[in-house]
Amino acid sequence: MTAPHTRIGLRSLILILPVVITAHSALASDERSRPSRVGSVRMSISTYERIPIATLLAHPDRYQMRDVRITGTILAIQTETVPNRMICGSPHERTTLTLEDESGQIEVIDQGACGKNVGALKAPRLIIGQQIDLLVQIMIPANTGTPGSPVEVTIRYIEPVRD
């Protein structure tokens, strides 16, 4: 008596499975429904609290060696080739972005092939005037030791601002 029930269950599964797979594929193809990839873990950049640039610059010690989310408009882009093979084993591009939000301006760096930017979007492909969301790592250089010393802001992930 259980064999007919098993067959009915298997037939139902065979009929339902293609519908489930199709629905899953449709959801997975929706660009907005997929979380961003940050590092080797899928997560959304929006899970990070956005820090105003002025706050970051006023208190960089609070963010030392931390990943911080900033959002702003690109004012300038400068890409240069770094020929020094000692840095990462080969020449590479380094792009500096000047980014502005409602509180201030900051320069952020994408080290190209030698950097920490784990996202698919790289700084050289951006355009002036574009609004972007960034996950950056903050470093205060130890050798300066002076108040108001420059902060090194390295890009970890770039994402266009979504409407």
Backbone as a ProteinNet text record, in pm:
[ID]
protein_1_A
[PRIMARY]
MTAPHTRIGLRSLILILPVVITAHSALASDERSRPSRVGSVRMSISTYERIPIATLLAHPDRYQMRDVRITGTILAIQTETVPNRMICGSPHERTTLTLEDESGQIEVIDQGACGKNVGALKAPRLIIGQQIDLLVQIMIPANTGTPGSPVEVTIRYIEPVRD
[TERTIARY]
80.2	0	84.6	204.5	287.6	349.7	364.4	423.9	342.4	206.2	129.4	144.8	149.8	167.9	304.2	405.8	540.9	543.9	481.4	477.4	405.7	295.8	220.6	305.9	376.1	463.9	576.8	638.1	746.4	695.4	578.2	520.5	491.7	437.8	409.9	539.1	643	772.6	828.7	818.3	868.4	792.9	664.1	584.8	612.2	636.4	654.6	797.6	896	1036.6	1071.8	1030.8	1063.2	1006	889	828.7	912.5	957.5	1040.7	1173.4	1235.6	1364.3	1348	1243.3	1219	1197.3	1119.4	1093.2	1221.7	1303.9	1431	1523.3	1529.5	1614	1569.3	1440.3	1387.8	1425.5	1415.9	1454.8	1604.2	1683.6	1829.2	1876.7	1801.1	1844.7	1808.8	1726.4	1689.6	1807.8	1869.3	1989.3	1969.7	1854.6	1832.1	1808.1	1767.5	1738.4	1863.6	1969.9	2091.3	2173.9	2225.8	2313.8	2449	2521	2652.8	2751.4	2858.2	2962.1	3072	3091	3197.7	3286.7	3409	3496.2	3443.5	3461.1	3415.4	3274.7	3212.5	3079.8	2980.3	2862.6	2758.4	2692.2	2691.9	2624.9	2598.4	2516.9	2484.3	2567.8	2619.6	2696.4	2607.9	2476.9	2384.2	2373.1	2430.3	2428.7	2527.1	2618.1	2713.1	2650.7	2672.3	2623.6	2704	2636.1	2704.1	2759.7	2887.7	2955.2	2978	2936.2	2964.8	3116	3161.3	3303.7	3360.9	3289.9	3339.5	3361.8	3274.3	3289.8	3412.5	3431.4	3547.3	3677.3	3681.6	3802.8	3825.5	3717.3	3730.4	3777.1	3741.2	3774	3827.2	3935.9	3983.3	4026.3	4067.6	4110.9	3996.5	3872.8	3757.3	3741.5	3795	3774	3902.8	4010.8	4139.7	4128	4174.3	4176.6	4036.6	3936	3798.7	3744.6	3649	3577.3	3463	3454.8	3356	3285.2	3155.7	3076.8	3066	3102.4	3080	3008.1	2932.4	2858.4	2883.5	2900.2	2920.6	2925.6	2957	2967.2	3113.3	3152.8	3291.5	3317	3416.7	3455.5	3574.4	3665.1	3785.4	3832.7	3895.6	3952.9	4092.5	4191.1	4327.6	4384.8	4418.4	4476.2	4619.5	4706.7	4848	4899.2	5004.6	5067.9	5181	5179.8	5285.7	5383.3	5503.7	5596.5	5672.3	5666.6	5741.9	5694.5	5779.2	5744	5756.4	5817.6	5835.5	5703	5609.1	5483.1	5397.2	5377	5292.5	5344.2	5464.9	5523.3	5513.9	5433.1	5421.1	5370.3	5393.5	5335.9	5183.7	5121.6	4976.6	4923.2	4792.4	4727.3	4681.8	4693.8	4643.9	4554.2	4430.2	4334.7	4295.7	4303.7	4262.3	4133.6	4030.7	3903.3	3888.6	3842.7	3801.2	3651	3604.8	3463.9	3407.5	3283	3219.1	3080.9	3049.2	2912.1	2867.9	2751.8	2699.5	2784.7	2880.1	2959.2	3103.8	3155.6	3295	3346.4	3480.6	3548.7	3660.3	3689.9	3798.3	3854.2	3982.5	4043.3	4045.4	4004.9	4005.8	4088.1	4151.2	4246.3	4201.7	4208.9	4189.8	4325.5	4385.1	4519.4	4518.4	4406.2	4399.4	4425.5	4505.9	4532.4	4602.3	4665.1	4735.4	4653.7	4533.3	4454.8	4360	4273.9	4178.8	4037.4	4017.5	3884	3838.6	3745.9	3700.3	3579.4	3526.2	3409.2	3445.1	3345.5	3366.2	3387.4	3329.9	3342.1	3473.1	3556.1	3685.9	3683.8	3763.9	3764.3	3788.9	3878.5	3900.4	3776.1	3676.5	3555.2	3448	3475.3	3379.2	3390.4	3290.9	3293.3	3268.3	3320.7	3300.4	3151	3101.7	2961.1	2878.2	2934.9	2864	2854.2	2738.9	2721.5	2750.9	2835.8	2875.4	2867.8	2851	2856.8	2989.5	3065.1	3195.1	3206.8	3275.9	3322.8	3473.2	3525.4	3666.6	3731.6	3863	3938.8	4019.4	4014.6	4079.7	4212.4	4316	4447	4504	4552.6	4623.1	4771.3	4848	4990.6	5060.1	5134.7	5200	5318.6	5379.1	5502.1	5481.9	5361.3	5342.6	5334.9	5248.9	5239.4	5198.5	5150.8	5109.6	4958.2	4903.3	4757.4	4711.8	4598.9	4545.9	4621.9	4690.8	4767.6	4674	4724.7	4639.1	4591.9	4475	4415.4	4424.5	4468.3	4472.5	4344.1	4268.8	4139.2	4148.3	4143.2	4159.7	4026.3	3993.3	3866.1	3866.8	3759.3	3737.5	3626.8	3529.5	3417.3	3349.6	3310.4	3240.5	3107.8	3005.8	2873.5	2806.7	2743.7	2670	2555.6	2523.6	2409.4	2282.7	2198.4	2071.1	1962.3	1875.1	1764.9	1662.4
-120.4	0	127	119.5	239.5	268.4	165.4	186.1	283.5	272.5	369.6	512.2	525.7	659.2	717.3	630.8	676.1	722.2	645.7	684.7	818.1	836.5	963	1078.5	1055	1158.7	1194.7	1093.2	1117.5	1190.6	1151.7	1219.6	1366.2	1390.6	1529.1	1609.2	1549.7	1617.4	1648.1	1553.2	1573.1	1685.9	1698.7	1805.2	1941.7	1945.4	2071.7	2124.5	2035.6	2075.4	2175.7	2156.9	2256.8	2395.6	2400.2	2529.1	2598.3	2524.1	2580.2	2628.8	2550.4	2589.2	2714.4	2722.5	2840.7	2964.3	2952.5	3065.9	3111.3	3015.2	3049.5	3120.8	3073.2	3135.2	3277.5	3299.7	3434.3	3529	3482.9	3568.6	3593.5	3493.2	3508.3	3602.5	3613.9	3701.7	3847.2	3874.4	4011.7	4079.8	4174.8	4242.2	4305.3	4362.2	4428.8	4332.1	4210.2	4117.7	4046.6	4047.3	3979.4	4069.5	4017.3	4097.7	4113.3	4217.9	4242.2	4142	4118.1	4029.7	4117.9	4107.2	4178.4	4071.3	4061.1	3952.8	3821.1	3716.7	3585.4	3554.5	3651.9	3631.7	3721	3666.1	3748.5	3831.8	3962.6	4053.5	4183.2	4264.9	4391.5	4502.3	4590.7	4704.8	4792.7	4785.8	4867.9	4821.3	4705	4660.9	4741.1	4812.2	4898.2	5035.5	5094	5229.8	5328	5420.1	5521.6	5629.6	5659.4	5760.2	5883.7	6002.1	6124.4	6148.6	6201.5	6225.6	6317.7	6422.6	6515.3	6443.5	6352	6275.3	6186.4	6122.7	6036.4	6115.2	6233.5	6315.3	6378	6408.3	6469	6367.9	6240.8	6137.7	6011.2	6019.9	5901.5	5787.8	5819.8	5716.6	5621.2	5666.2	5579.6	5470.8	5496.5	5406.2	5336.1	5355.3	5296.8	5146.4	5101.6	4960.7	4897.9	4980.4	4930	4953.1	4870.6	4891.5	4987.6	5093.3	5199.1	5223.9	5251.8	5283.2	5434.7	5484	5624.4	5629.5	5734.5	5753.7	5895.1	5913.2	6047.7	6053.7	6173.2	6201.4	6216.7	6158.8	6166.7	6304.4	6374.8	6505.9	6496.1	6401.2	6387.2	6242.6	6200.9	6066.9	6082.6	6021.5	6025.1	5883.9	5828.2	5694	5704.6	5633.4	5632.4	5488.6	5462	5330.5	5334.7	5237.7	5226	5120.2	5164.1	5069.5	4983.6	5016.8	4947.2	4803.2	4709.9	4568.2	4514.8	4590.2	4545.9	4547.9	4629.6	4643.1	4518.4	4471	4350.8	4254.8	4271.9	4177.8	4217.5	4318.1	4363.5	4507.4	4578.8	4713.1	4704.8	4806	4804.9	4948.1	4959.3	5090.4	5125.1	5251.6	5305	5422.4	5419.8	5525.9	5598.2	5730.9	5813.6	5885.2	5869.7	5937.5	6047.5	6163.7	6266.4	6254.4	6227.5	6200	6307.6	6349.7	6452.7	6407.3	6430.6	6414.7	6550.2	6556	6683.9	6743.9	6667.2	6717	6750.3	6701.7	6729.5	6646.8	6652.3	6582.2	6495.7	6386.5	6297.2	6229.5	6194.6	6116.9	5971.3	5883.2	5739.4	5672.5	5561.8	5497.8	5356.5	5324.2	5187.5	5143.6	5040.7	4994.1	4901.6	4890.7	4806.3	4660.6	4594.1	4450.9	4418.7	4516.7	4492.4	4531.5	4578.2	4631.2	4533.7	4590.4	4512.4	4520.6	4587.5	4601.7	4465.6	4402.6	4268.4	4268	4384	4392.8	4387.6	4368.8	4365.2	4505.6	4606.7	4743.9	4803.8	4849.6	4907.1	5057.7	5131.3	5277.3	5334.6	5279.7	5338.9	5338.7	5256.5	5250.4	5350.2	5426.5	5524.4	5653.6	5742.4	5870.4	5984.7	6099.5	6218	6249.7	6282.9	6313.1	6193.5	6073.3	5951.9	5942.9	5897.4	5875.3	5728.8	5707.1	5570.7	5546.9	5421.4	5371	5297.1	5323.1	5258.8	5192.7	5081.9	5023.4	5047.1	5119.6	5156.3	5113.5	5098.2	5069.3	5194	5232	5353.1	5317.4	5393.1	5376.9	5515.1	5531.2	5652.9	5617.2	5677.9	5644.3	5670.5	5571.4	5580.1	5675	5697.3	5776	5926.5	5977.9	6122.8	6175.8	6119.7	6157.4	6300.9	6371.8	6510.2	6519.5	6612.7	6629.8	6668.7	6617.1	6647.8	6575.9	6468.2	6394.2	6333	6311.3	6256.8	6115.5	6084.1	5951.6	5879.8	5754.7	5675.3	5594.5	5614.9	5550.6	5461.4	5330.3	5232.9	5166.1	5161	5103.2	4951.7	4900.8	4756.9	4708.9	4797.6	4758.9	4885.3	4885.3	4999	4947.8	5032.2	4999.5	5130.7	5134.7	5256.6	5279.3	5404.6	5435.9	5396.6	5322.8	5278.8	5376.1	5403	5496.7	5442.4
0	0	0	48.3	49.6	-86.3	-171.6	-303.3	-388.4	-393.6	-471.9	-417.1	-285.8	-226.1	-260.9	-262.2	-297.6	-442.6	-532.6	-673.9	-692.5	-624.1	-634.8	-584	-473.8	-418	-514	-576.3	-671.9	-796	-845.4	-962.5	-930.5	-811.7	-770.9	-764.1	-708.1	-698	-835.9	-927.3	-1063.3	-1132.8	-1106.4	-1167.4	-1103.7	-974.2	-902.3	-914.5	-920.5	-921.1	-1031.1	-1156.5	-1259.7	-1228.4	-1167.6	-1131.3	-1025.5	-926	-819.2	-875.6	-961.1	-1020.3	-1105.9	-1184.7	-1268.6	-1182.8	-1077.4	-988.6	-921	-877.6	-813.5	-911.8	-1036.3	-1138.4	-1167.2	-1172.7	-1198.8	-1086.4	-963.6	-850.6	-849.1	-880.5	-879.5	-988.5	-1097.9	-1206.6	-1181.9	-1083.1	-1050.3	-982.5	-1050.4	-1001.6	-864.1	-838.5	-710.7	-595.1	-623.6	-515.8	-465.4	-545.4	-503.6	-413.7	-304.4	-221.5	-290.3	-254.9	-310.2	-251.7	-323.8	-272.5	-214.4	-84.1	-15.7	44.1	-6.4	37.5	-15.1	62.1	18.4	69.6	134.3	191.7	120.5	86.9	25.3	133.6	112.3	203.8	131.8	186.1	123.8	186.4	101.6	151.2	239.1	217	295.1	439.7	473.2	612.1	696.3	630.5	701.2	721.5	837.4	863.9	779.7	713	632.2	724.8	709.1	790.9	703.7	749	673.4	664.8	553.5	533.1	640.6	678.1	780.5	913.8	949.7	1074.2	1066.7	953.8	932.8	945.9	884.8	889.8	1027.3	1099.5	1231.7	1336.5	1319.9	1418.8	1352	1276.7	1204.5	1297.3	1418.8	1512.5	1549	1541.9	1569.5	1464.3	1346	1232.8	1188.1	1261.7	1226.9	1201.5	1085.9	1044.9	1038.1	1020.9	1010.6	870.6	831.2	706.3	735.3	655.2	674.9	542.4	549.7	429.8	415.3	297.6	263.7	129.4	109.9	-14.5	-61.2	-190.8	-241.1	-392.1	-439.9	-582.6	-619.5	-730.9	-776.2	-836.6	-781.4	-833.4	-928	-902.5	-985.8	-982.7	-1093	-1105.5	-1163.2	-1097.4	-1149.4	-1142.6	-1259.5	-1266.4	-1313.2	-1242.8	-1278.9	-1275.7	-1350.4	-1348.7	-1247.9	-1156.6	-1057.1	-1109.6	-1153.5	-1213.9	-1112.2	-984.8	-881.4	-865.9	-905.7	-896.4	-753.1	-664.8	-526.4	-449	-491.8	-418.7	-432.3	-554	-568.8	-675.3	-720	-814.4	-959.5	-990	-1128.4	-1129.2	-1239.5	-1249.2	-1240.6	-1184.1	-1170	-1172.7	-1193.4	-1192.6	-1051.9	-1019.4	-892.1	-928.9	-880	-911.6	-783.4	-789.2	-676.9	-716.4	-632.6	-653.9	-550	-592.7	-498.2	-487.8	-366.6	-340.7	-249.2	-276.9	-196.1	-153.3	-24.8	22	76.1	142	190.2	301.3	358.7	471.3	437.9	325.3	292.9	177.2	160.5	51.3	107.7	34.5	74.4	-49.9	-44.1	-152.1	-109.6	-201	-176.4	-285.6	-251.1	-341.4	-376.7	-506.4	-554.5	-608.4	-546.9	-585	-706.2	-772.9	-892.2	-859.3	-940.7	-924.2	-793.1	-730	-603.8	-482.2	-503	-392.7	-329.2	-245.4	-166.6	-220.9	-334.6	-392.5	-444.6	-372.5	-407.4	-500.6	-530.6	-616.9	-764.3	-847.2	-991.8	-1048.9	-984.6	-1032.5	-983	-1074.9	-1041.5	-1068.5	-995.8	-1001.8	-1141.9	-1223.1	-1355.7	-1445.1	-1415.7	-1497.6	-1453.2	-1348.5	-1298.7	-1377.7	-1362.9	-1433.3	-1334.4	-1367.4	-1284.5	-1280.7	-1161.2	-1142.1	-1099.4	-1107.8	-1069.3	-916.6	-867.9	-724.6	-694.9	-591.9	-558.6	-408	-375.2	-238.7	-229.1	-124.9	-109.2	26.2	28.7	152.7	148.8	246.6	248.1	378.9	374.8	496.3	531	658.1	705.9	772.5	736.5	800.2	829.7	950.8	987.6	984	894	885.9	1020.2	1067.1	1197.7	1197.3	1082.1	1078.5	1085.1	1070.7	1072.8	1214.7	1296.6	1436.4	1463.9	1363.7	1384.5	1383	1462.6	1458.7	1318.8	1279.6	1146.7	1036.6	1074.7	974.3	871.5	751.1	645.7	679.1	629.4	647.7	514	516.1	394.1	386.4	279.5	262.2	138.6	161.5	54.6	23.6	-104	-147.9	-130.4	-67.9	-54.4	-147.7	-176	-260.9	-313.2	-440.2	-502.6	-557	-539.5	-591.9	-634.7	-750.4	-787.9	-690.2	-661.7	-575.6	-650.3	-582	-642.2	-605.7	-702.9	-679.1	-584.9
[MASK]
+++++++++++++++++++++++++++++++++++++++++++++++++++++++++++++++++++++++++++++++++++++++++++++++++++++++++++++++++++++++++++++++++++++++++++++++++++++++++++++++++++

